[in-house]
Each structure stands twice: as C-alpha cells, then as structure tokens.
Amino acid sequence: MNVLYFAWVRERIGLPREEIDTSAATVADLVEELKGREERYAVAFSDLSALRVAIDQELSDFDAKLEGVREVAFFPPMTGG
C-alpha cells in the first residue's frame, strides 16, 4: 500500500510517501502501526484531530476499512479562501 504524507505531516516524518506492507484492518490501526515505528511517526500522529485522511483519493474517516485499498494519504485540514 502507498502511504502519502502532506504538509507538516511530511515534514515531521521526513518522507513524502512510502510503500508499506501492513496487516492493519482500519486507518486507525494503520496509524497505531506507524506510531510504533519511530518517534517521528509518533509525533506526526500524536493529535489525530489535526489530521485528515483520504483513501484512494477520497476523503475518509479513521475507522474506514483498508481491505483492497491501494493508497492512504494523511494531511492537515485545508481551508478555502
């Protein structure tokens, strides 16, 4: 699965994207798995209320299932103007 990071999430993790193998059933499970990797992931995912997630380029929730998903993207909320 491709995992993409945008804006300050990318800055904290130090990568724009990575290919990972995961057994996570939901986005929340994936986040917990990532947080356990290294401190930089734990910092980036420390406040999920400050993050949004998209699955296969569609805005989603952290309780969304990952079965069959090819891409998960994490980014801060966007504002319009």
Secondary structure, 3 states (H helix, E strand, C coil): CEEEECCHHHHHHCCCEEECCCCCCEHHHHHHHHHCCCHHHHHHCCCHHHCEEEECCEEECCCCECCCCCEEEEECCCCCC
